Amino acid sequence: MNGATGFILGRMSRDYSDSLERAIQRTLYGSLPSLADQVQEQAGLIARLRTLLSRANTRTEELDRKVGEWEEYADFQKTKISALETRASRAEAREAQLRTDRQAAGERESRLAHALAAAQDDYRRLTDEHKTLATKAETMERRIRGYLSMEARLRKLEE
C-alpha cells in the first residue's frame, strides 16, 4: 500500500470513527440527531472521501507514469547489457582464436627452428666435405703436377 492510499484509508477510518463516536454520544447522552443532519453529515463525509479519492487517483496516475518511465529505462538498460554481453562474448571468441593462432605460430616456429638447425647441420657437414674435397683436389693437383714435372724431366733426360 503506497503512502497516498494509506493516508486516505486512515483519514476515512478516522472520519468514520469520529462520526460513529458522535452518534453514540448523542444516543447515550442526548437527543438523536435529525435524519436531515445525519444525511448532511454523511454527504459531507462522502464529499470528503471523493476529494481524497480524486487526489489518490491523481497520485496513482502520476506513480503509474513514473513506473512506466522506469520500465522503459530498465528495458533500455537491458538492451545495453545484452549488447555488452554480446560484445564480451565476441571478445572471448576472438581471444580464444588468438590463443589458438599463437599456439599454432609457436608450433610452426618450433618446426622452423628444427628445420633451421637441420639446415645448419647440413651446411656444416657440406662445408666440411667441401674443405676435405678441396684439400684432396689440391693434393691430387700437386701430385699430378709432380708426375707431369717428373715426366717432363724424364723426357729431357731421354732427349
Backbone torsions as a table, in degrees:
resi	resn	phi	psi	omega
1	MET	NA	127.4	-179.9
2	ASN	-81.7	173.0	-174.2
3	GLY	-61.2	-42.0	-177.3
4	ALA	-65.5	-43.5	-179.6
5	THR	-65.2	-43.2	178.7
6	GLY	-62.1	-40.7	178.6
7	PHE	-62.3	-46.1	-178.8
8	ILE	-62.3	-47.3	-179.4
9	LEU	-64.1	-39.5	177.9
10	GLY	-64.0	-42.8	179.7
11	ARG	-64.0	-44.1	179.2
12	MET	-62.8	-42.2	-179.8
13	SER	-63.5	-41.9	179.8
14	ARG	-65.4	-44.4	179.4
15	ASP	-62.1	-42.6	179.5
16	TYR	-64.5	-41.2	179.9
17	SER	-64.0	-43.0	178.0
18	ASP	-62.3	-44.1	-179.3
19	SER	-64.0	-42.8	179.8
20	LEU	-65.5	-40.7	178.6
21	GLU	-62.7	-43.4	178.5
22	ARG	-62.7	-40.4	-179.5
23	ALA	-64.8	-40.2	180.0
24	ILE	-67.6	-42.9	-180.0
25	GLN	-63.9	-40.7	178.2
26	ARG	-63.1	-38.8	-178.5
27	THR	-68.2	-42.7	-176.5
28	LEU	-75.8	-39.8	-169.9
29	TYR	-113.4	-4.8	-176.5
30	GLY	-160.5	-161.7	-175.3
31	SER	-77.1	152.1	177.4
32	LEU	-73.1	137.3	178.4
33	PRO	-67.1	154.1	-179.3
34	SER	-71.4	160.1	-179.5
35	LEU	-62.1	-37.1	179.0
36	ALA	-64.2	-41.2	177.9
37	ASP	-63.9	-40.7	178.7
38	GLN	-64.4	-44.1	179.9
39	VAL	-63.9	-42.2	-179.9
40	GLN	-64.8	-40.9	178.5
41	GLU	-64.3	-43.7	178.4
42	GLN	-64.3	-38.6	178.6
43	ALA	-64.7	-40.9	177.0
44	GLY	-62.2	-41.7	177.6
45	LEU	-63.9	-42.5	179.9
46	ILE	-63.9	-41.9	178.9
47	ALA	-62.9	-43.6	177.9
48	ARG	-63.4	-40.7	178.3
49	LEU	-62.9	-39.9	178.7
50	ARG	-63.3	-43.1	178.9
51	THR	-61.3	-48.1	179.8
52	LEU	-64.0	-39.0	178.8
53	LEU	-65.7	-39.1	177.5
54	SER	-62.6	-44.6	177.1
55	ARG	-61.6	-41.9	179.4
56	ALA	-64.0	-40.7	178.4
57	ASN	-64.1	-40.7	177.6
58	THR	-61.6	-46.1	179.3
59	ARG	-63.8	-40.1	178.7
60	THR	-62.5	-43.4	178.5
61	GLU	-62.4	-41.2	178.3
62	GLU	-62.8	-44.0	178.7
63	LEU	-66.1	-39.0	176.8
64	ASP	-61.5	-40.2	178.0
65	ARG	-62.7	-44.1	179.3
66	LYS	-64.9	-39.7	177.1
67	VAL	-61.1	-41.7	177.1
68	GLY	-61.0	-42.5	178.2
69	GLU	-62.5	-44.1	179.8
70	TRP	-66.3	-34.4	176.7
71	GLU	-65.8	-41.0	176.0
72	GLU	-61.6	-43.7	178.7
73	TYR	-62.4	-42.3	178.9
74	ALA	-62.8	-42.0	177.4
75	ASP	-62.1	-42.0	178.1
76	PHE	-60.9	-44.3	179.3
77	GLN	-65.0	-38.6	177.3
78	LYS	-62.0	-40.1	177.6
79	THR	-62.9	-44.0	178.3
80	LYS	-62.9	-42.3	179.1
81	ILE	-62.7	-44.3	178.7
82	SER	-60.3	-43.0	178.5
83	ALA	-63.2	-41.4	179.1
84	LEU	-66.8	-37.9	177.0
85	GLU	-63.9	-41.7	177.7
86	THR	-62.1	-44.2	179.6
87	ARG	-62.8	-42.7	178.7
88	ALA	-63.7	-40.3	178.7
89	SER	-62.7	-43.0	177.7
90	ARG	-64.3	-40.0	179.0
91	ALA	-63.8	-40.2	177.9
92	GLU	-64.5	-41.1	178.0
93	ALA	-64.1	-41.9	178.6
94	ARG	-64.2	-41.2	178.0
95	GLU	-61.4	-43.5	178.4
96	ALA	-62.6	-41.3	178.6
97	GLN	-63.5	-44.1	178.8
98	LEU	-64.0	-38.3	177.6
99	ARG	-62.7	-43.3	178.1
100	THR	-64.2	-43.6	178.4
101	ASP	-62.1	-42.5	179.1
102	ARG	-62.9	-41.1	179.1
103	GLN	-64.7	-43.0	178.6
104	ALA	-63.8	-40.2	178.4
105	ALA	-64.6	-38.8	177.4
106	GLY	-63.2	-43.3	178.1
107	GLU	-64.4	-42.0	179.0
108	ARG	-64.0	-42.0	178.1
109	GLU	-62.0	-39.8	178.4
110	SER	-63.6	-44.7	178.2
111	ARG	-61.3	-43.1	179.7
112	LEU	-65.6	-36.6	177.8
113	ALA	-64.2	-41.3	177.1
114	HIS	-65.2	-41.6	179.1
115	ALA	-64.4	-40.7	177.9
116	LEU	-63.5	-44.2	178.6
117	ALA	-60.9	-41.7	178.4
118	ALA	-64.9	-41.2	178.8
119	ALA	-64.9	-39.4	177.8
120	GLN	-64.5	-41.0	176.3
121	ASP	-61.2	-45.7	178.4
122	ASP	-60.8	-41.6	-179.8
123	TYR	-62.0	-46.5	178.8
124	ARG	-60.6	-44.0	179.7
125	ARG	-61.9	-45.9	179.9
126	LEU	-65.7	-38.0	177.5
127	THR	-62.5	-45.2	178.5
128	ASP	-62.7	-43.7	178.8
129	GLU	-63.0	-39.9	179.1
130	HIS	-62.4	-44.6	178.9
131	LYS	-61.5	-43.5	-179.7
132	THR	-63.0	-45.8	-180.0
133	LEU	-66.6	-37.0	178.0
134	ALA	-64.5	-42.1	178.3
135	THR	-63.0	-44.3	179.4
136	LYS	-63.9	-39.2	180.0
137	ALA	-66.0	-41.9	178.1
138	GLU	-63.3	-42.0	178.9
139	THR	-62.4	-46.0	-179.8
140	MET	-64.0	-38.7	179.7
141	GLU	-63.6	-43.0	177.8
142	ARG	-63.1	-41.2	179.3
143	ARG	-63.1	-44.6	-178.9
144	ILE	-62.7	-42.7	178.8
145	ARG	-63.3	-39.6	177.5
146	GLY	-62.0	-45.1	179.6
147	TYR	-63.8	-41.2	-179.6
148	LEU	-66.3	-40.1	178.9
149	SER	-67.9	-37.6	176.6
150	MET	-65.4	-39.5	179.4
151	GLU	-65.8	-39.3	179.6
152	ALA	-67.0	-37.9	177.6
153	ARG	-67.2	-40.4	178.7
154	LEU	-62.1	-40.1	180.0
155	ARG	-67.4	-39.0	179.0
156	LYS	-66.2	-39.5	179.9
157	LEU	-68.4	-34.6	179.6
158	GLU	-75.3	-21.1	-178.7
159	GLU	-86.4	NA	NA
